[in-house]
């Protein structure tokens, strides 16, 4: 059950006041500005899906806005399509292009996404300016007005209502795409990029889908502008359109569709208000933008969130996590080099179902590298890995996770914007499964608390809970007892033993020998990327090579 977000009522009240003021003014120029606000709000809502929820600075949203405008213009003027189906074309063409662009671009990170999509935007502008089929520098004229059931919606209130119905549609689509578990998964992909694939979340799938939806939304805004103006020129593809959309998204607040609408209502009219400054109006406009960003670092929605906090979602009742049990992990000839440094050199071992295997060694011996190779976060190097009868070394991290391989981290990535429940439900098949995982790790009573409020021990428990929520058959843990008190270690040890008795295979990397040696059924010791000893805790602890390489040294946890 979703909790009602009181901020939505605040935005609704602001919208009613705005439309009431517009009705009282009754000015045609004000109606045109309000229509333009809605058009830019539609495109900015889509931009929030990629920029806000995925954290990717894709500078192609302005290009998709222009492509939507050109698609509608060509469909109606050259092909004789009526305006309403033309709007559908204005959405579908950019959406398809957005998905195609995302296939190579979404594999990039950080500023590389911005550079690649900026290149796309410039290419679109050059094509529109130079191709005769697109009207060249003059553009496409004679776009017919929007008509519905024979009613002309060309201007004034009818066009304003049509555009703001488009705003409502964009908000509904954006809300659906980011609601509940989908939103938690998007936030996890954005704020926990290392952990997300190990939880079974495929970044490419989400990025392609969000690029397509964002591009389609931009196309809707561009198509409505073409119908409003009756003409489309290369100006619709200029970079200042993208700058306006970026400013709206930043001032509105990261990821907030409603914030984008409020920011559009604030920013789009500003140039008109500052026209009295003549040649200096751009300087004044820029100063106002800078002041807004400095005074509202988290945007309008962030400022509103401090006054009207978002309620945590109400978790469902506790359920169960159906594990895939009885599956062993086997690695053969695992190798990895970093330049001239050998991190893993022919490492082979098995982790049987129902057993806990400890992996020890000095810092730099290859323990975490082994976990990264097994989980797929590092796919460079040789060797074979098997999960039961399935070979997994050629599979993506997300695919391995979906087959039953879960991973805990030495330094957990926990999205600060989510509640404890949302962090776990992002990895779980259902809300009930998330609650069951929280119950197992002792966090069920803190399900509605912000994840950012948890201390180090609770964060480790939360990391383990979301790994358990996937229902794994094999669990990889990297120093799960680090920083825990003696009482917390005892509880963790009891939990890990129960998980093993249920039939899971556990591979535990740990520096704390007083925690690991009594826990593990078998110990494997690495030194310089090689297995130097393997056996029971007593056997390995007594091995001279192990004492020389590891146990005789000071252990740093």
N, C-alpha and C positions, 0 to 999 in steps of 0.2 A: 504494500500500500504506500502510495507516494504522499508525503507531507505537503500541505499547501504552502507555497512560497509567498510570503506576505509582500515581497518586493514586487510581485506581479500586479498586486492591487495598487501599489504606489505608481507603477508605470501606467496602469489603466487610468488612474485619476489624472495623471499628467496629460495623457492623450485626450481625455474628455475636455479638460481645460483648454488645451490647444485648439481643438476643433470648435469649441464654443467661442473662443476669441476670433477664430477665422470666420465663423458664421456672423459674428457681430460686426466685423470689419466689412465683409461683403465685397472686398476689392478683388478685381480680376487679376491684378498683378500678384497679390498675396496668394491667390489660389494657384497661380502658376509656380510660385516659389514652393508652396506646400506640396505640389505635385512632384517637383524636382527633388524635394526632400525624400519623398517616398521612393522614388526611383533609385536614388543613391543608397537609401536604407536597405532596399532589397539586395543590391549587390554587396553591401557591407555585411549583411547577415550571412551571406554565403562565404565571404572572406573570413569571417570568424571561425568557420568550421575547420579551415586549414591553418590559419594563423593562430587563432586562439586555442582550439582544442588539440590540434596536432603539433603546434609550436613551430610550424614551417613558414618562413617568410617567402611565400610564393608571390612574386611580382607579376603574375600573369592574370590576375583577376580583372584588371582594367582591360586587358586584351580580350578576355572572354566577354566582357561587357560590350565592347565594340563589335566582336564577332556575332553576338546575338542580334545587335542592331542591324548589321549588314545581312545576316541570314533572313531576318524578317523583311527587310527592304527588297532584297532580290526575289524572295518568294512571292511577295505581293505585287511588285512592279513588273518583274520579268516573266514570272510564271503564272500570274493571275490568281494566286491563292488568296482567299479572303483573310482579313486581319486576324480573326480568332484562331484558325488553324496555323496562321503565320506565327502567332505567339508560341505555339507548341514547337514549331520548327526552330524558333529563336532559343528555346530551352534545350532541345535535343542536340542540335549541332554543337554548341559549346560543351555540353555534357559529354558527348562522344569524344571530342577533341581533348577535353580535360582528362578523361580516362586514359587516352593514348599518350598524352604528355606525361601522366603520372608514372607510367610503366618504367621509363628510364629516369625521370627526374626524382621520383619518390625514393629511389635508392640512395640519393645523396643526403647530406646533412648540412646543417648550419648555413653559412654564407654561400655554399655551392648551390643550394636550392635557389637562393635569391639571384645569383648570377645567371643560372640556366634559364629561369623563368623571365628574367629581364631580357635576355636574348630573344626569347619567344615573342615578347611584347614588341620589341623593336622590329622583328621580322614581320609581324602582322601589320604594323604601321607602314613599313616600306611596301608591302604588297598592296595595301589599300590605296596608297598614293600613286603607284606606278602601273597597276593592272587596269586596262580599259574595261574589262568585264565587271570590275567593281566601281566604274565611273571615274577612276583616276582621282586627281586632286579635287574635282568638282563633286564627287560623291554620287549618291543616288537620290533623285528627286521624285516627287509625286507619290510618296507612300500614302495609301488611303487611310482615312480615319477609322478608328475602332468602332465597329457596330455590333450590337448584340440584339438579336430578334428584331432587326430593322431599326433599332434606336441608335442614333448617332451619339457616340461618347467622345467626340473630338476635343472638347475643351470644357473649362469651367468645372462645376461640381461633378458632372458625370465622369469626366476623366479622372478627377481627383479620387472619387470613390473607387473607380476601377484600379487605380494604382495602389491605393491603400488596401484593397482586397488582395492585391499581389503581395503587399507587406505581410498581411496576416497569413497568407499561404507560405511565404518564405519562413516566417517565424514557426509555423506549424511543422514544416519539414525539418527545420533546424532543431526544434524541440524534440521531434521524434528521433532524429539521428543521434542525439546526445542525451537521451533520457535513460535513467536507471542504470542497468549494468553496462549498456553501450557507452554511456558517458564516463563511467568509472574506468572502463577499458581504454577509452581515448586518453583520459588523464594519466593512466598508467603508462601508456605508450609515450606520452609526452614527457612525463617527469621521472619515469623509471625505465629508460630505454634499454638498459642491460638486463633488468629482471623480466621485462615484458615477454620477450621471446621464450625465456625459460619457463614461463607460466602458460605457454601455449598460444600466446597472442601473436598473430602474424602482422607485422607492421605494413607490409606491402598491400595486403588485402584492404586494410582500413584506409591506407593512404589513397589508393586508387579510388575507392568508394567516395571518400570525402572530397577528393579533387573533382570527381565527376559531379557530385551534388553542388559543390561550390561554383563550378563553372556554369552549370545549368541555371543556378540562381542568378548569377551575373548576367547570363543571356536573357533571362526574363526581364531584368532591369533595363538592359540595352534595348530589347524589343519594345518595351513600353515607352522608352524615350523616342524611338523611331516613330511610333504611332503618335506621340504627343507633338513632335516637331514637324513631322511630314517629310523629313529629309535626313539623310545619313551622310556624313562626310568623314574624311580621315581624322578630323578633330576628335571624334569619339574614341579613337585609339591612342591619343596622346598620353604621355606619361603622367601629366598632371591629373588625369582621371584616377590613375592608380594611387597617386600621392593622396588624393582626397579620400579614397577608400581606406588607405592605411591610417590616415589621421582619424577618420571616424572610428575605426576599430580600436585604436590606441586610446582615444579620449573616451570611448564608450566603455572600455574595460575588457580585458582579455577573455574571449570566449562568450561574451554576453550578447545575444541577439537583441534583446530589449535595450541594452546599453547602446548598441550600434544605432538603433532607431532614435534614441534620445540624443546621441551625439550628432547624427545627421540633421536633426531639427535645430541643433545649436550651430553647427559648422557651415552647412550649406548656405544659409542666408547671410553669413558674415561678410563675404565679399561685397554683397549688395549694400550692406549697412556701411561699409568702409569706402564706398565709391567717392564720398565727399572729400577724401584725402588725396584724390586725383592720382598722380604718379607714385605717391608714397603709400597707396592703400595695401600693396602686397607686403610692405614692411610692417605695417600695423597688423595685418592679418597674421603674418608669421609670429609677431610678438604675442598676439592673443593665443595662438596655438601653443607657443612655448610656455606661456603662463599656465595654460590649462594642464599641460603635462607635468609641470613642476608642482603645481598645487594639488593635482589629483594623480599621483604616480600610479595608482591602480585603476584609474578611470572613474567615470561616473558610477558605474555599477559597483566598483570597489568601495567608493565613498558611501554609497547607499547600503552596502553590505555591513559596514561598521555600525550603521544606525539600525538597520533591520536585518539581523543575521539570517542566513539561510538555514532553515530547520534541517536537522539530520534526518535522513529517510528512516521510516519505521521498519525495522527488520522483521521478517516473517518468523514463524515459530521454528524451533530447532528441528532439523531433520537428520538425515544421515548422509555420509559420503561413501558411495559404493566404490571400494578400491578394486584395482585389478591386481590380484594377489597371485603368488606362486610363480613369479617371473624373475629370473636371475639376470644379472648384468655380467657380461664377459668382455674383457678388452684384451687384444692380442697385438703385441709389437707396437705399442703406442709411442710415437716419436714427435718431437717438436724442436726446432732450432730458431733462435733469435739472432740472426747474423752468425757470428762465430760461436755463440753460446749455446750449448746443448742443454735444453730444459727437460726433455724426455728422451730416453734412449732405450727403445725396445721394451717398454713396460708392459707386462702382461699379468692379469690376475682376474679372479671371479668374485662376485658378491652374490652368494646364494640367497634365495628367498628365505625369509624367516631368520636371517642372521645380520649381525652388526659387524662390519669390517672397519677397523680404524686405519687411517693413512697418516703416518707420521714422517718426520724428517726435519732437518734444519731449515731455516729460512733460505729460500732459493733452491730447495731440493727438487721442486717440480710438483708439489701437492696441488696448489690452486690451478696450475697449468693443466694438470690431469683432469680436474673437475671441469675446467673450461672446455677441454677437448671432448670430454664425454657428453656434456650438456649441449655442445654445438656452438657455444659462444665463440670458440676459437676453432675454425675448420681447416687450419693450415697444418700440415704434417701428415705422417703416415700411420698405418695401423688399421686394425679392424675393431669395430665395437658392435656388440650384439645385445639386444634386449629380448630375452627368451630366444625364439627362433627368427627374430627379425633383425636384419643387419641395419644399423642406424647411422653409420659414419658418413653416409652420403646424404642424409636427411637434414633439413633445416632444424634449428632449435625448437621452433614452434611445433613441428611435426613430431619430434622426439618427445616433447612434453605431452602431446595428445596421445601418444602411445603408452604413457605411464611413467615417464621420467621427470621427476621434480627436483628443483634445485633451491637450496638456501644459500645466503650470501654472508660473507664475513662482515661487510658493511652494507646493510640492507638499504635499497632505494625505496623509500616510502613517500608516496605523493602527499604533500602537506595539505592540499586542498580537499582531501577526502576524509570521510569519517572512517573509523576502524572497520565498520561493516563494509563500506564501499571498497576499501583496499582489498578485502578478501573476496567479495562477490565479483570483483573484476576477473578473478582467476577461476571462480567456481561455476559449475554447470547450472546452479540455481541458488536462490537466496537461502533455502533451507540447508543446502550443503555448506554454504558459507557460515551459517550459524553453528552447524555441527563442528566445523573446524575451529571456530572461536571457542566453543565449549571445551574441546580437547586441550587447547592451550591456555585455558583459564582466563580468557579475555571476553567471554560472552557478556559479562555485566558492563563492559566498557564499549559495547558495539556502537553506540551512538555518539561517542566522544570523538573530537577531532583527532586524526592520527598524529598531527603535529604536537599534541599535548603529551604523548607517551614518552616515558623515560627509556634509556638504553635497553634495559632488560625486557620491557614490554614491546619495544620495537623488534627485538629478536624473536619474541613470541609471535608477533604479528607476521613476521617474515615466514616463520614455520607454519603458521595457520594458513596463509594463502597458498603455500606449497601443498599442504595436506588437502586443501579444498579442491585441488585438481583430481583427487582420488588416485594417487600414484602407486605403482607397484615397486618402484625403485626411488629412493630418496637420497640425494647428495647434499651433505651439510658441511659448510665451511666455517669451522671454529664456532659452533653454536653456543658453547659455554663461556666464551670470552666476556669478561666483565660482569659475570653473574656472581651473586653471593652463594655461600655454601648451601643454604636452603633452596635457592633457585636452581642450583645445579642438581640437587637431589630430585626435585620435581621434574626437571628436564630428563634426567637419567631414567626415571620411572616411566615417563611418557615414551621415550625411545624404545625401551624394552617392550612396552605394550604394543607399539607399532610393529616391532619385529615378530612378536608372538602371533600377531594377526596374519603374518605371512609376507610382510614387506621386506625388501632388501635395503639395507642402510649402509652407505659409505660415508664415514665421518672423518673429516680432517680436523685435528685438534692438537694444540700445543700443551694443553693441561693434562699431564699424564695421570694425575690422581683422579681425574674425571674419566679419561678414556680407557685406561688399562682395566679397571674393574668392569667396564661396560661392554667392551668389544669381545666378540667371540674369536676374532682373529685380527692380528695386527700385521700391516705391511709397512716396512720402513724404506724410504727413498733416500738416496744420496747422489747428488749430481745427476739427477734424472734417471737413475737406475734403481731397481729393487735389490737391496742388499740383504734383506732378511724378511721372512714371512712365517707366521705360525701363531701359536697362542701368545697371550700377553707375557707369561712367564718365560717362554722360549725366546721371544724377541728381546725382552728386557735383559736377558742373560747373554745375548749374543755379543761377542767382543767387537765385531764390526759396528754394531749399533751403538755400543757404548762409546766407541771412538768417534763415530760420525755425528752422534746426536745426543744420547743421554748423558754423556760426560760433559756436555757443554751446558752453559746457562740457557735455559729455555725462556724465550721471550714470548709472552702471550699477547 
